[in-house]
Amino acid sequence: MIQLFVTGGTFDKEYNYITGELYFKDTHLPKMFERGRSTLDIDVKTLMMIDSLDMTEADRELIHHQCIKSPSDKIILTHGTDSMVQTAEYLSKRKIADKTIVITGAMVPYAFGGSSDGFFNLGAALAFVQILPPGAYIAMNGRYFKWDQVVKNKKTGFFEELD
């Protein structure tokens, strides 16, 4: 079984057509798995629905606790892209032995339809979590990165491997 924890981020944001603001309602994950015709055994649990810029140490501790508590050794986190590397570092430094944790997100909300990278990133995360050895990883743009070897390029919006 793959455990998937939802934390929010652009991935799950909705667009308010009246105010023009982005907001959270419900996760899109069940619809995405149905649309993608996934036959994997996946348990989806929403931990929080927040922008990753608002994520606190207490939020990361909750994520850590849920990862430890999960009976699965394959875990995916949907997460905002602005601080996913910090969450991966937090988890890695607290030694979650024998678990593969893949953190993914989106630059464009899934609710925006075909212009979102969320569907692609989720599919990549599902594949990577099944084949990577234990550790914490970022899965974005069709690639995976070790937590301590990646940076988000804020000019291009792509994740890149550190030199």
N, C-alpha and C positions, 0 to 999 in steps of 0.2 A: 504494500500500500504506500502511496505517496501522500504525505501530509502537506497541505497547502494552507499557509496562514496569510490572511489579507490584513494589510496595515493601512491601506489607502493610497495616497499618491495620485498623480495624474491619471494613472491606469483606470481608476474607478470614478473619476470626476464626471459630473453632468454639467450641461450648459443651460443656464437660465436665459431663455430667449428675450425676456422682458428687461432684466437688469444687465445682461451681458456678463454675469459673474459665473464662475465655476463653483460647484458645490458637491457635497457627497449625499447620496441617497442610499443605494444598495450596491453590493458588489455585482459585477458583470460576469464573474467566473462561471457560474452554472450555465448561463447562456452560451458562453464561449466554448465550454466543453461539449455542449450539445451541438453547436454549429460546426465545431471541428471534428465531430463524430468520434470523439475519444472513447476508447474502450478500457482505459486504464482505471485501476481502483484508486480513486482520489478522494480524500476527506478534506473538505473545505471548511475552514473555521475563521470567522472574522474576529480579529483581535482588537482592531481600532480602525477608524476611517479618518485619517488626518493627513495633512500635507507634511512631507518629510522635513520641511524647514521648521515645523513646529514640534518635531519629535524630541522628547526629553530622555534623560537618563532613566527615569522610571518607566517610560515606554519601552526602552531597549531591554530593561530588566524583565519586563513582562514577556517580551518576545523570547528572551533567553530562557526563562522559566518554562514557557510553553514548548520550546524546542527540546529541552531536557525531559520534560514530562511526556512528550509524544512517544508512543511505542514504535513509530516509524524511524528508519535510519535514512530515509530520503525525504527531505523537506524543501519546499519552495516557499519563499516569501514574495508577495507582491508588495512593492515599496516605491515611494517617491524617489526619483533619480538624484535629487540634490544631496541626499545624505545616506544613500544606500551603502556607500563604501564605509562610512563611519559605523553603520550597524554591523556590517560584515566584520570589521575590526573588533567591535565590542564582543561579538559572539566568538570570534577566533581566540581572543585573549582570555576567554573564560572556559576554554577547553571543553567543547562539546564532542567528546570522544566518539568515534565510530559512526558519525552522522555526516551525510553529505547535505550541505545547505546551499541552495542556489537562490540568489536574490535577483529579481527582475522587475522591470517597470516599463513605463512608456513616456515618450516625450509629448505625445498627443493622446487625449482621452479616447478610450475604446468607443465611447458614445458618439464620436465624430465619424464613425463608419470607416470607409476604406482608407482614409488618410491616417489612421492610427497605426503605430508600430506595435501596439500592445499584443495583438493576436500573434504576430510573428515572434515577438520576444517570449511570450508564454509557451509557444510550441518548442522553441529552442531550449527554454528552461526545463521543460518536461523531458526532452531527450538527454540533456546534460546531467540532470539529477540521477538518471538511471545508469550512467556510464562512468561518471567521475568518482575518484576515490574520496574518502572522508575528508572534509575540510569545508571552508566557506568560499563561495565563488559569486561573481557578478556575471549575469548573462544578459547581454544587450547587443543589438546590431548583428545578430547571428553568430556572435563569438562568446566565449567564456573567458574570464580572467580570474586569476587568484586574487583574493581580497587585497593583498598588499602589493599588487603589481598593476594597478589600474587607476585611472583618473578620468573624470568627466571633463572633456574639453568644452568649456562654457561658450566658446566662440562658434564651434561647429555643431554642438549638441551630440557628439559621438563619444563613446567611451574608447579610451586608448590605453595600450599597454605602456607602463612606465619604462623608460630606458634603463 
